[in-house]
Amino acid sequence: MDAADMLEVAREEARAGRAEGGIPIGAALFGPDGELWGRGRNRRVQDGDPSMHGETSAFRNAGRRRGYRGSTMVTTLSPCWYCSGLVRQFGISRVLIGEATTFSGGHDWLAEHGVEITIMDDPECVAMMNAFIAEHPELWFEDIGTDG
């Protein structure tokens, strides 16, 4: 599976989250051989759980693994500090990011610590987030932990 195919899995999750009334951020975790281990979306609104970010959801849906070396986390949006910590904690090797225009989280910090970072600058990911932020600024600022 190439980067575009991997990102499409995360975009599908983001679209599903938006259709459910949630925040349109999707993610997927792929093993070293490109096998899809888990996919998920930001479910903070749907589940009433502030910790259920897209990357967290994908990670949980991947199930327990002996290790994560060589794996790739794909996310439609630059990972926040919480999700960046998850990547570091478990030694995920690569992060493929749909866009970092609307939000720039911890990806520079991850790169400084040896995680391979690829930012795709995907127009659909940017458009989804821009539309969501314009329609629901209060929910967006809640999600990223600021007052706006």
C-alpha positions in Angstrom: 0.0 0.0 0.0 1.4 3.4 -0.9 1.1 6.6 1.0 -1.9 7.8 -1.0 -3.8 4.5 -0.3 -2.9 4.7 3.4 -4.1 8.3 3.6 -7.4 7.4 1.9 -8.1 5.0 4.8 -7.7 7.8 7.2 -9.8 10.2 5.1 -12.6 7.6 5.0 -12.6 7.6 8.8 -12.6 11.5 8.9 -15.6 11.6 6.6 -17.4 9.0 8.7 -16.7 11.0 11.9 -18.0 14.2 10.3 -21.2 12.3 9.1 -21.8 11.2 12.7 -21.6 14.9 13.9 -18.0 14.5 15.2 -14.7 16.2 14.4 -13.4 15.1 11.0 -10.0 13.6 11.9 -9.3 10.1 10.9 -6.3 7.8 11.4 -5.0 4.3 10.6 -2.1 2.3 11.9 -0.2 0.1 9.5 2.3 -2.6 10.3 5.8 -2.7 8.8 4.6 -4.7 5.8 1.8 -2.3 5.1 -0.9 -4.5 6.6 -3.7 -2.4 8.1 -3.7 -3.0 11.9 -6.3 -0.6 13.0 -8.3 2.4 11.8 -10.3 5.0 13.7 -11.6 8.5 14.0 -11.9 11.2 16.5 -14.9 10.2 18.7 -14.7 12.8 21.4 -18.3 14.0 20.6 -19.8 10.7 19.8 -18.5 8.9 22.9 -18.3 11.9 25.2 -14.6 10.8 25.8 -12.0 13.6 25.5 -9.2 11.1 25.0 -10.7 9.5 21.9 -8.7 11.2 19.3 -8.3 9.7 15.8 -4.8 8.3 16.4 -5.9 6.9 19.8 -8.9 5.2 18.2 -6.8 3.6 15.5 -4.2 2.5 18.0 -6.8 0.9 20.2 -8.5 -0.8 17.3 -5.1 -2.3 16.3 -5.2 -4.4 19.4 -2.2 -5.4 21.5 1.1 -5.9 19.7 4.5 -7.1 20.8 6.1 -4.0 19.3 5.5 -1.1 16.9 9.0 -0.7 15.3 8.5 -0.2 11.5 4.8 0.7 11.8 3.2 3.8 10.3 0.5 6.0 11.9 -1.5 7.8 9.2 -3.6 10.8 10.3 -5.5 13.4 8.4 -4.2 16.2 10.6 -0.9 16.9 12.4 -1.0 14.9 15.7 -1.6 16.9 18.9 0.8 16.6 21.8 -1.3 13.8 23.3 -1.2 11.7 20.1 2.5 12.6 19.5 3.2 11.2 22.9 1.4 8.0 22.0 3.7 7.7 18.9 6.8 8.2 21.0 5.7 6.0 23.9 5.1 3.0 21.7 8.0 3.5 19.2 5.9 4.0 16.1 8.5 4.6 13.4 6.6 6.8 10.9 3.8 9.3 10.8 2.1 10.2 7.5 0.1 13.4 7.9 -2.6 14.6 5.6 -2.2 18.2 6.5 -0.6 20.6 9.0 -2.0 23.8 7.7 -5.0 24.2 10.0 -3.2 22.8 13.0 0.5 22.1 13.6 0.9 19.7 16.5 3.9 17.8 17.7 5.3 16.5 14.4 8.4 18.6 14.6 9.1 17.2 18.1 8.6 13.7 16.8 11.0 14.3 13.9 13.6 15.6 16.4 13.3 12.2 18.2 13.8 10.1 15.1 10.3 9.6 13.9 10.0 9.8 10.1 7.4 12.5 9.2 5.7 13.0 5.9 3.3 15.8 5.4 1.1 15.3 2.3 -0.6 18.7 2.1 -3.7 17.0 1.0 -6.4 19.4 -0.3 -9.3 17.3 0.9 -7.9 17.1 4.4 -7.4 20.9 4.5 -10.9 21.5 3.1 -12.5 19.2 5.6 -10.9 20.9 8.6 -11.4 24.5 7.3 -15.1 23.8 6.8 -15.5 22.2 10.2 -13.6 25.0 12.0 -15.8 27.6 10.3 -19.0 25.8 11.2 -18.0 24.7 14.7 -15.2 26.9 16.1 -16.2 26.2 19.8 -16.0 22.5 19.3 -12.6 22.8 17.5 -11.1 25.0 20.2 -12.4 22.5 22.8 -10.7 19.7 20.9 -7.3 21.4 20.7 -7.6 22.6 24.3 -7.7 26.3 23.8 -10.2 29.1 24.4 -10.1 30.3 20.8 
